[in-house]
Structure formats: structure tokens, C-alpha cells
Amino acid sequence: MSLLTPDQRAIFDETVRLRALDVLNGGEEGLTASAAGTGPGAPHQKPGSRVKKGDGAARIKTAVADSANPCYALDVNDPNYDSAEEPYKLKATSAFPRTDVIVAYKGAVAAMVEEYFSSADVHDTARTLDDMEQPLYQHYFVKRLVTMSMDRGNREKEAAAVLLSALYPTHVAPAQIQRGFERLLESVDDLALDVPSAAVDLAMFIARATVDDILPRSFLGTLEGLL
């Protein structure tokens, strides 16, 4: 299998042909170079080894005739390698301040839930949630809403259940509702350290969400482990 593309092979053959004509015409530089490279004391160059950039006559350059399909040699062990031909450079970037976004979102959610428990304004809360424009993090909102209601009275628990039903599915996607309750199930033991009734409260929220059709029936299977 040839290591050269058809275009590179054509350039190589043309270079060899022109070099041979130069030697035949008495080019001393070509004869000197040939003699120096074939003498008994000359160092032997291993096949496939990289040719130095200074040896311009021996270099095989990228074909320029077909500008629509340039051939780049990016392997440093390739005789055609030229660092100037590399079409790109890698550089570090901080385009995604994910941690800052999450921290800011959590703080805004806590403040929003506190305001909702005081005002019970479903429409204003829905508008505030939409304005945050963070649909991928709304499972945290679901979890935070439920956990903040657990250490309060029945009024806040009922308000939280009403809000979840009102936000589904226009303001909070079904997948985010499910993920929020999954996170609650994963952390119920830790929640019980601060709120002893956390498991029972969560079971009631799951039952209510299932009745309101914002959770699939499969979640009812988790109630046995909570009660």
C-alpha cells in the first residue's frame, strides 16, 4: 500500500524527473549531493525517517493544484509533515460556568419558594420559573419545593402539591417532575435526620402526584418502602 496520495505521488515523480534532468545537464549541486549521500563514510538514513526542512529539493509539499481538496500531513513522523500546515490549534476555554449557574439557580429557587409560601400566587411563581430559563435544572426546583414544605405545616404541603400540578406540563416537563421525585427518594434517609416524618410526607406527595397524573403509576411501587 502506498504511503502517498495520487497527487503527492505525481509531485514526487515530477520532482525526481526534474532532478534527474538537472544532473544530466551538469548540475554540480545535484552531483555533489548524490556523492555525499552515497560515499562509504556517509551516514545511512533509515527508510521513512523525517527529512529536514532545510533539504528543500527532497521535501514533498502538499499539492496546491487541487485547492478544493488539500492534503495535510499532521503526523510528525510523516516526511510531508509541516507544522505550518496544521489547520487548527487547541486552546483552553471557560465557556460553560456550570458551577456558577447551578449555585445561582439554587439560591433563586429557594427565594422563589419562600415567596410562594407567603403569597400562594401560582401564576407569578410560574412566570418567575419561566424567566429563569433553566429547564434542565427544574428537577432541583421540584425537590426543593417538596423538602421546604416538609418542615412546615399542612398548608405549605398542600400549596406545594397544588403548584406542582399547576406547573405540569407547560412550565415543568414530565421528565423533570419524575427526576425531582427520584432525587427525593434517593435522599429521603438524609431528610429524615432533620424531618423525622420525611418518609411519610414523601409517600403522601407521591400518592397525590400519581392521582393528579403528573407521575406515572409505576411510582406507586415506591410507597411500600417508605411506609
TORZANU-668080 format. One record per residue (C-alpha): residue number from 0; residue in one letter; chain; x, y, z. Coordinates in steps of 0.001 Angstrom, whole numbers, padded with zeros to 6 digits. Layout:
BEGIN
<NUM, "A", "A", <X, Y, Z>>
...
% end
This chain:
BEGIN
<0, "M", "A", <000000, 000000, 000000>>
<1, "S", "A", <001424, 003395, -000985>>
<2, "L", "A", <002004, 005991, 001727>>
<3, "L", "A", <001398, 008810, -000780>>
<4, "T", "A", <-001850, 010038, -002246>>
<5, "P", "A", <-002098, 010092, -006058>>
<6, "D", "A", <-001484, 013869, -006058>>
<7, "Q", "A", <001548, 013560, -003781>>
<8, "R", "A", <002896, 010683, -005883>>
<9, "A", "A", <002607, 012779, -009049>>
<10, "I", "A", <004525, 015654, -007417>>
<11, "F", "A", <007157, 013216, -006153>>
<12, "D", "A", <007654, 011694, -009622>>
<13, "E", "A", <007880, 015154, -011189>>
<14, "T", "A", <010485, 016225, -008599>>
<15, "V", "A", <012589, 013123, -009306>>
<16, "R", "A", <012323, 013676, -013066>>
<17, "L", "A", <013402, 017317, -012824>>
<18, "R", "A", <016250, 016366, -010510>>
<19, "A", "A", <017474, 013743, -012929>>
<20, "L", "A", <017401, 016249, -015807>>
<21, "D", "A", <019378, 018720, -013695>>
<22, "V", "A", <022049, 016100, -013018>>
<23, "L", "A", <022227, 015105, -016671>>
<24, "N", "A", <022676, 018778, -017624>>
<25, "G", "A", <025758, 019004, -015408>>
<26, "G", "A", <024227, 020384, -012247>>
<27, "E", "A", <027109, 020251, -009783>>
<28, "E", "A", <024902, 020684, -006768>>
<29, "G", "A", <022963, 017543, -007614>>
<30, "L", "A", <026132, 015511, -008268>>
<31, "T", "A", <027742, 016744, -005072>>
<32, "A", "A", <024653, 015935, -003051>>
<33, "S", "A", <024450, 012469, -004610>>
<34, "A", "A", <028124, 011742, -003963>>
<35, "A", "A", <027932, 012978, -000401>>
<36, "G", "A", <024967, 010766, 000318>>
<37, "T", "A", <026461, 007584, -001202>>
<38, "G", "A", <030052, 007638, -000045>>
<39, "P", "A", <031407, 004898, 002225>>
<40, "G", "A", <031670, 007236, 005183>>
<41, "A", "A", <028295, 008850, 004751>>
<42, "P", "A", <025671, 008247, 007476>>
<43, "H", "A", <022892, 005933, 006387>>
<44, "Q", "A", <019388, 007368, 006713>>
<45, "K", "A", <016703, 004927, 007793>>
<46, "P", "A", <013759, 004464, 005460>>
<47, "G", "A", <010760, 006531, 006488>>
<48, "S", "A", <012798, 008883, 008686>>
<49, "R", "A", <011842, 012538, 008684>>
<50, "V", "A", <013571, 014769, 006127>>
<51, "K", "A", <014887, 018056, 007454>>
<52, "K", "A", <013106, 021207, 006330>>
<53, "G", "A", <016390, 022638, 005004>>
<54, "D", "A", <016619, 019997, 002292>>
<55, "G", "A", <014156, 021765, 000047>>
<56, "A", "A", <014776, 019538, -003005>>
<57, "A", "A", <013859, 016390, -001067>>
<58, "R", "A", <010676, 017690, 000566>>
<59, "I", "A", <007303, 016670, -000775>>
<60, "K", "A", <004886, 019537, -000305>>
<61, "T", "A", <001126, 019451, -000148>>
<62, "A", "A", <-000499, 019575, -003557>>
<63, "V", "A", <-001779, 023047, -004359>>
<64, "A", "A", <-003238, 022273, -007776>>
<65, "D", "A", <-006399, 020846, -006212>>
<66, "S", "A", <-007217, 023647, -003762>>
<67, "A", "A", <-010647, 022188, -003052>>
<68, "N", "A", <-009067, 019027, -001580>>
<69, "P", "A", <-005787, 019944, 000133>>
<70, "C", "A", <-003793, 017098, 001697>>
<71, "Y", "A", <-002487, 017841, 005170>>
<72, "A", "A", <000277, 015748, 006753>>
<73, "L", "A", <-000303, 016042, 010507>>
<74, "D", "A", <001765, 013055, 011629>>
<75, "V", "A", <005140, 014270, 012935>>
<76, "N", "A", <006732, 011054, 011632>>
<77, "D", "A", <005432, 011671, 008103>>
<78, "P", "A", <008057, 013015, 005629>>
<79, "N", "A", <005426, 015526, 004495>>
<80, "Y", "A", <004862, 016951, 007960>>
<81, "D", "A", <004938, 020712, 008202>>
<82, "S", "A", <003686, 022379, 011380>>
<83, "A", "A", <002689, 025442, 009362>>
<84, "E", "A", <000111, 023315, 007561>>
<85, "E", "A", <-001835, 022437, 010699>>
<86, "P", "A", <-005282, 023992, 010224>>
<87, "Y", "A", <-006137, 024466, 013881>>
<88, "K", "A", <-004814, 024996, 017391>>
<89, "L", "A", <-006322, 023819, 020650>>
<90, "K", "A", <-006823, 026329, 023418>>
<91, "A", "A", <-008425, 026270, 026838>>
<92, "T", "A", <-011788, 027900, 027333>>
<93, "S", "A", <-014167, 028606, 030178>>
<94, "A", "A", <-017308, 028843, 028084>>
<95, "F", "A", <-019507, 026886, 030484>>
<96, "P", "A", <-019539, 028297, 034056>>
<97, "R", "A", <-021753, 025369, 035123>>
<98, "T", "A", <-021000, 025635, 038840>>
<99, "D", "A", <-021859, 029339, 038961>>
<100, "V", "A", <-025118, 028743, 037102>>
<101, "I", "A", <-026212, 025967, 039457>>
<102, "V", "A", <-025341, 027921, 042602>>
<103, "A", "A", <-027229, 030971, 041331>>
<104, "Y", "A", <-030205, 028821, 040320>>
<105, "K", "A", <-030420, 027130, 043728>>
<106, "G", "A", <-030419, 030461, 045510>>
<107, "A", "A", <-033116, 031849, 043234>>
<108, "V", "A", <-035279, 028742, 043689>>
<109, "A", "A", <-035108, 028943, 047486>>
<110, "A", "A", <-036159, 032606, 047396>>
<111, "M", "A", <-038961, 031843, 044930>>
<112, "V", "A", <-040369, 029021, 047080>>
<113, "E", "A", <-040302, 031226, 050174>>
<114, "E", "A", <-042205, 033905, 048274>>
<115, "Y", "A", <-044741, 031375, 047033>>
<116, "F", "A", <-045436, 030053, 050531>>
<117, "S", "A", <-046137, 033627, 051601>>
<118, "S", "A", <-048256, 034710, 048630>>
<119, "A", "A", <-049677, 031420, 047267>>
<120, "D", "A", <-049584, 033098, 043838>>
<121, "V", "A", <-049319, 030222, 041352>>
<122, "H", "A", <-049244, 032402, 038213>>
<123, "D", "A", <-046496, 034687, 039490>>
<124, "T", "A", <-044396, 031676, 040532>>
<125, "A", "A", <-044865, 030065, 037118>>
<126, "R", "A", <-043780, 033287, 035399>>
<127, "T", "A", <-040711, 033575, 037631>>
<128, "L", "A", <-039747, 029974, 036911>>
<129, "D", "A", <-040080, 030556, 033165>>
<130, "D", "A", <-037954, 033696, 033370>>
<131, "M", "A", <-035087, 031679, 034835>>
<132, "E", "A", <-034761, 029836, 031506>>
<133, "Q", "A", <-033108, 026783, 033038>>
<134, "P", "A", <-035332, 023845, 032008>>
<135, "L", "A", <-032604, 021252, 032587>>
<136, "Y", "A", <-032346, 022141, 036290>>
<137, "Q", "A", <-036057, 022164, 037128>>
<138, "H", "A", <-035813, 018791, 038879>>
<139, "Y", "A", <-033977, 020695, 041606>>
<140, "F", "A", <-036922, 023085, 041877>>
<141, "V", "A", <-039276, 020085, 042365>>
<142, "K", "A", <-037047, 018627, 045055>>
<143, "R", "A", <-036559, 021965, 046828>>
<144, "L", "A", <-040261, 022778, 046812>>
<145, "V", "A", <-041149, 019467, 048456>>
<146, "T", "A", <-038319, 019479, 051002>>
<147, "M", "A", <-039015, 023070, 052095>>
<148, "S", "A", <-042652, 022171, 052710>>
<149, "M", "A", <-041815, 019118, 054816>>
<150, "D", "A", <-040715, 021049, 057912>>
<151, "R", "A", <-043738, 023360, 057702>>
<152, "G", "A", <-047453, 022930, 058215>>
<153, "N", "A", <-050116, 021185, 056184>>
<154, "R", "A", <-050900, 024483, 054433>>
<155, "E", "A", <-047460, 024597, 052791>>
<156, "K", "A", <-047578, 020902, 051886>>
<157, "E", "A", <-050942, 021356, 050164>>
<158, "A", "A", <-049670, 024517, 048435>>
<159, "A", "A", <-046628, 022623, 047124>>
<160, "A", "A", <-048813, 019823, 045709>>
<161, "V", "A", <-051134, 022354, 044064>>
<162, "L", "A", <-048191, 024215, 042487>>
<163, "L", "A", <-046671, 021059, 041012>>
<164, "S", "A", <-049986, 020106, 039413>>
<165, "A", "A", <-050422, 023629, 038033>>
<166, "L", "A", <-046911, 023770, 036534>>
<167, "Y", "A", <-047194, 020377, 034834>>
<168, "P", "A", <-046520, 020009, 031910>>
<169, "T", "A", <-046348, 023538, 030438>>
<170, "H", "A", <-043839, 025073, 032848>>
<171, "V", "A", <-042105, 021929, 034143>>
<172, "A", "A", <-041567, 018975, 031821>>
<173, "P", "A", <-042772, 015495, 032873>>
<174, "A", "A", <-039194, 014180, 032834>>
<175, "Q", "A", <-038112, 016925, 035265>>
<176, "I", "A", <-041004, 016119, 037622>>
<177, "Q", "A", <-040014, 012444, 037650>>
<178, "R", "A", <-036349, 013209, 038137>>
<179, "G", "A", <-037136, 015527, 041028>>
<180, "F", "A", <-039055, 012788, 042831>>
<181, "E", "A", <-036284, 010298, 042082>>
<182, "R", "A", <-033839, 012651, 043806>>
<183, "L", "A", <-036215, 012882, 046763>>
<184, "L", "A", <-036344, 009084, 047045>>
<185, "E", "A", <-032540, 008933, 046951>>
<186, "S", "A", <-032173, 011484, 049749>>
<187, "V", "A", <-035115, 010561, 051999>>
<188, "D", "A", <-032853, 008999, 054657>>
<189, "D", "A", <-030831, 012217, 054921>>
<190, "L", "A", <-034006, 014287, 055024>>
<191, "A", "A", <-035303, 012161, 057894>>
<192, "L", "A", <-032382, 013346, 060064>>
<193, "D", "A", <-033892, 016838, 060107>>
<194, "V", "A", <-037533, 015929, 059474>>
<195, "P", "A", <-038454, 012579, 061106>>
<196, "S", "A", <-041689, 012397, 059107>>
<197, "A", "A", <-039888, 012880, 055760>>
<198, "A", "A", <-040628, 009335, 054500>>
<199, "V", "A", <-044334, 009566, 055292>>
<200, "D", "A", <-044567, 013071, 053810>>
<201, "L", "A", <-042827, 011950, 050630>>
<202, "A", "A", <-045187, 008972, 050311>>
<203, "M", "A", <-048144, 011362, 050521>>
<204, "F", "A", <-046623, 013630, 047839>>
<205, "I", "A", <-046051, 010647, 045516>>
<206, "A", "A", <-049605, 009394, 046032>>
<207, "R", "A", <-051010, 012874, 045362>>
<208, "A", "A", <-048849, 013373, 042255>>
<209, "T", "A", <-049946, 009981, 040905>>
<210, "V", "A", <-053614, 010828, 041426>>
<211, "D", "A", <-053058, 014185, 039703>>
<212, "D", "A", <-051412, 012342, 036757>>
<213, "I", "A", <-048105, 014157, 036980>>
<214, "L", "A", <-046255, 010954, 037955>>
<215, "P", "A", <-046611, 007566, 036268>>
<216, "R", "A", <-048333, 004725, 038155>>
<217, "S", "A", <-045005, 002942, 038481>>
<218, "F", "A", <-044068, 005345, 041292>>
<219, "L", "A", <-046741, 003753, 043484>>
<220, "G", "A", <-044379, 000824, 043892>>
<221, "T", "A", <-042043, 003021, 045936>>
<222, "L", "A", <-044664, 003645, 048634>>
<223, "E", "A", <-044142, 000262, 050276>>
<224, "G", "A", <-040536, 001122, 051058>>
<225, "L", "A", <-041494, 004489, 052518>>
<226, "L", "A", <-044378, 003450, 054791>>
% end
